[in-house]
Amino acid sequence: MCLTISIHADASERDDLSTAAHVASRFGLRVDVEHPSRWSWAESKPARAFITEEGSCACSMLADDADWNSETWALRPEVVEPLARALEALVQHGPRSLVLEALWAGDSPHTEVSLEADEIGSLVRGEGLGTKVRYVIKRRDNSGVQTDVDKPRG
């Protein structure tokens, strides 16, 4: 079983997610976008990216005292800042619709939390990512009006 830190976006925004993942990877963690199969039905599946240290799962980012029964994930101190910066880059450079989850394999979120785009870094640096939380990112449009971001399905 493994920890997965995933970012979901609408299938139509896969290219934007890929561009943002390239920028986000500059902060010391891998941000890999899942590519759909060549079958036409797969093209409509939500775009997903995964944040890891080594390209497999995010378990290596956990502190020794991490517990999936805790409210938040205990991360190794040296990965907190790179994770915060990678997520900030994904929000800043990526699709307008983003959903973030940090879940243990087989778990599903119990809670959904709406965040403004500028809150994600502070969350990671402060209380940390919840163990069973889906974060729906809120962005401001060009006029400065806050809008809810549609959450991708899937």
C-alpha positions as CSV (number, residue, x, y, z in Angstrom):
1,M,0.0,0.0,0.0
2,C,1.2,3.5,-0.8
3,L,0.6,7.2,-0.4
4,T,-0.5,9.0,-3.6
5,I,-0.5,12.7,-3.9
6,S,-2.6,13.5,-7.0
7,I,-3.9,16.5,-8.8
8,H,-7.0,16.1,-11.0
9,A,-8.1,18.4,-13.8
10,D,-10.7,18.2,-16.6
11,A,-9.6,16.2,-19.6
12,S,-9.7,19.3,-21.8
13,E,-7.0,20.9,-19.6
14,R,-4.5,18.0,-19.9
15,D,-2.0,20.2,-21.9
16,D,-2.2,23.0,-19.3
17,L,-1.6,20.4,-16.5
18,S,1.4,19.0,-18.4
19,T,2.9,22.5,-18.8
20,A,2.4,23.3,-15.1
21,A,3.9,19.9,-14.1
22,H,7.1,20.8,-16.0
23,V,7.4,24.1,-14.1
24,A,6.5,22.4,-10.8
25,S,9.2,19.7,-11.2
26,R,11.8,22.4,-10.9
27,F,11.4,22.5,-7.1
28,G,13.0,19.1,-6.4
29,L,10.1,16.7,-6.6
30,R,8.8,14.8,-9.6
31,V,5.4,15.9,-11.0
32,D,4.3,13.3,-13.6
33,V,1.2,13.6,-15.7
34,E,-0.6,10.4,-16.5
35,H,-1.0,10.0,-20.3
36,P,-4.3,8.5,-21.5
37,S,-4.3,5.3,-23.6
38,R,-4.7,5.7,-27.3
39,W,-8.3,4.6,-27.1
40,S,-10.8,7.4,-27.9
41,W,-12.8,6.7,-24.7
42,A,-9.8,7.3,-22.5
43,E,-9.3,10.9,-23.8
44,S,-12.4,12.0,-21.8
45,K,-11.0,10.7,-18.5
46,P,-9.8,13.5,-16.1
47,A,-6.2,14.5,-16.4
48,R,-4.1,13.4,-13.4
49,A,-0.7,14.3,-12.2
50,F,1.3,12.7,-9.3
51,I,3.9,14.2,-7.0
52,T,6.7,11.9,-5.8
53,E,10.4,12.0,-5.0
54,E,11.4,9.1,-7.2
55,G,8.5,8.5,-9.6
56,S,6.7,5.6,-7.9
57,C,4.6,6.6,-4.8
58,A,4.9,9.4,-2.2
59,C,5.7,7.1,0.7
60,S,9.3,8.3,0.8
61,M,8.1,11.8,1.6
62,L,6.5,10.6,4.9
63,A,8.1,11.1,8.2
64,D,8.8,8.1,10.4
65,D,5.9,9.0,12.7
66,A,3.4,9.3,9.8
67,D,0.1,7.6,10.5
68,W,-2.8,7.2,8.1
69,N,-5.2,7.5,11.1
70,S,-4.0,11.0,11.8
71,E,-5.8,14.1,10.6
72,T,-2.9,15.2,8.5
73,W,0.2,13.6,6.9
74,A,3.5,13.9,8.7
75,L,6.0,14.7,6.1
76,R,9.8,14.8,6.3
77,P,10.8,18.4,7.0
78,E,13.0,18.6,3.9
79,V,10.2,17.8,1.5
80,V,7.6,20.3,2.9
81,E,8.9,23.3,1.1
82,P,9.5,21.6,-2.3
83,L,5.9,20.2,-2.1
84,A,4.5,23.6,-1.2
85,R,6.3,25.2,-4.1
86,A,5.4,22.5,-6.5
87,L,1.7,22.8,-5.6
88,E,1.9,26.6,-5.9
89,A,3.4,26.3,-9.4
90,L,0.6,23.8,-10.4
91,V,-2.0,26.2,-9.2
92,Q,-0.4,29.3,-10.8
93,H,0.6,27.8,-14.1
94,G,-2.0,25.0,-14.5
95,P,-5.6,24.5,-15.3
96,R,-8.3,26.7,-13.7
97,S,-9.9,23.5,-12.3
98,L,-7.8,21.6,-9.8
99,V,-8.5,19.0,-7.2
100,L,-5.8,17.8,-4.9
101,E,-5.8,14.6,-2.8
102,A,-3.2,12.9,-0.7
103,L,-4.6,9.5,0.0
104,W,-3.4,6.1,1.1
105,A,-4.1,3.4,-1.5
106,G,-7.6,2.2,-1.2
107,D,-8.8,5.2,0.8
108,S,-11.3,7.8,-0.4
109,P,-11.8,11.3,0.8
110,H,-14.2,11.8,3.7
111,T,-14.1,15.6,3.5
112,E,-14.0,18.2,0.8
113,V,-12.3,21.6,1.5
114,S,-12.4,24.6,-0.8
115,L,-9.3,26.7,-0.9
116,E,-8.3,29.8,-2.7
117,A,-5.3,29.4,-5.0
118,D,-3.0,31.4,-2.7
119,E,-3.8,29.2,0.3
120,I,-2.3,25.9,-0.8
121,G,1.3,26.7,0.0
122,S,0.4,27.9,3.5
123,L,-1.6,24.8,4.1
124,V,1.3,22.5,3.3
125,R,3.8,24.6,5.3
126,G,1.4,24.9,8.2
127,E,-1.1,22.2,9.2
128,G,-0.3,19.9,6.3
129,L,-2.3,17.9,3.9
130,G,-5.2,16.0,5.3
131,T,-5.2,12.2,5.2
132,K,-8.7,11.8,3.9
133,V,-9.4,15.3,2.4
134,R,-10.2,16.4,-1.2
135,Y,-9.1,20.0,-1.8
136,V,-11.0,21.9,-4.4
137,I,-9.0,24.9,-5.5
138,K,-10.8,28.2,-5.9
139,R,-9.3,30.7,-8.3
140,R,-9.9,34.4,-9.0
141,D,-10.9,35.4,-12.5
142,N,-9.3,38.3,-14.2
143,S,-11.7,40.8,-12.6
144,G,-10.6,39.7,-9.1
145,V,-13.9,38.0,-8.4
146,Q,-13.5,34.7,-6.6
147,T,-15.1,31.7,-8.5
148,D,-15.6,28.2,-7.5
149,V,-13.7,25.7,-9.7
150,D,-15.7,22.8,-11.0
151,K,-14.4,19.6,-9.6
152,P,-13.4,17.0,-12.2
153,R,-15.3,13.8,-12.2
154,G,-13.6,10.4,-11.9
